[in-house]
Amino acid sequence: MAVAGLAIVAAPADALAARKKAPVAAAQSTSSAKRVALRTPAASRTIVKTRGTAVRRIPVAAIVPARPSFGQIFGLHDTHDELDLKSSVALVMDQDTNEVLISKNAQAVLPIASITKLMTAMVVTEAALPLDESIEITEADVDTEKGSHSRLRVGTSLTRGEMLHLALMSSENRAAHALGRSYPGGLGAFVTAMNRKAASLGMADTRYVEPTGLSSNNQSSARDLATLVKAAHEVPLIRELSTSPEYQVEVDSRQLQFRNTNGLVRSPSWDIGLQKTGYIAEAGRCLVMQATMAGRQLIMVFLDSAGKYSRIGDAERVRRWVTESLRSPAPNAAPIHHVTS
């Protein structure tokens, strides 16, 4: 392939020895012309640049293809819907009547990433553990599965209430893990409590293995998550902390500022009562919310959205559709009911 004067040549690993002299030969045949040869063995790549008889080797990092989400693997993105949602799974329902307004692959069971933290918060709040108790971040809270970044360094001490705030608002993984680790009986007992709570809510499609959502084995369906959102919305503290626009904590005599991962909480166009975002490669971009629009309290679930901002775009599409439909309904129109499965 030639691009803007660059010649790119691929070679298998067992051909590398035979190609060692190729750059010099190419330089001799092309005189002072610039050439680039790209050699691609399984684990590494090297670009060889030649000018005349000079040879310079530059290591190049191997290009790793993006890992597909479970929804992409299962072909869920092939499902058509009239709103052109970018999420492969979506569910919008009336919180008061349970009327389903939008349903798209709502039965699919997928990884849910940090949506997990809503159940983490449910277990913490139901246990009535003291929110002013200090919890220290330890090595056990460091993410060794995904290598995710955290501003809470090992040794940081915050109250349980502060940890809960950061977990819900900023999706802080170390905070969420510390909440589970500090639960009576330890992390194992906490995960058991998560699954017990899910079962008590009738969330038959749901399974948790840890409290952060970093594991793709934390899985659920849109229908189950709507149930979780409805239950979590009944807890005032979860409503308050999940919709907080920003929060500041003191760490080692320094003030650390955290912001909500969902920018819609700062939008005057939205009246959000509860929200949680999530992302890992296997889950895609995820978002759940309780919001009031056009006089109705709605629960919205978007899973496996394909782009960085597409879950927000999907929420905006739904808001416009609901608002316009209820503002100027057709004469004798039936209630809104838009279902794609």
ABEGO torsion letter per residue (X at the ends): XBBGGBBBBBBBAAAAAAAAAAAAAAAAAAEABBBBBBBBBAABBBBBBBBEABBBBBBBBBBBBBBBBAAAAAGAAABBBAAGBABABBBBBBAAAGBBABBBGAABBBBAEAAAAAAAAAAAAAAGBBAABBBBBBAAABBAAAGBBBABBBGBBBBAAAAAAAAAAAGBAAAAAAAAAABBGEAAAAAAAAAAAAAAAGBAABBBABAAGABAABBBBAAAAAAAAAAAAABAAAAAAAABABBBBBBGGBBBBBBBABAAAABAABBBABBBBBBBAAAEBBBBBBBBBGGBBBBBBBBGBABAAAAAAAAAAAAAAAAAAAABBBBGBBBBBBBBX
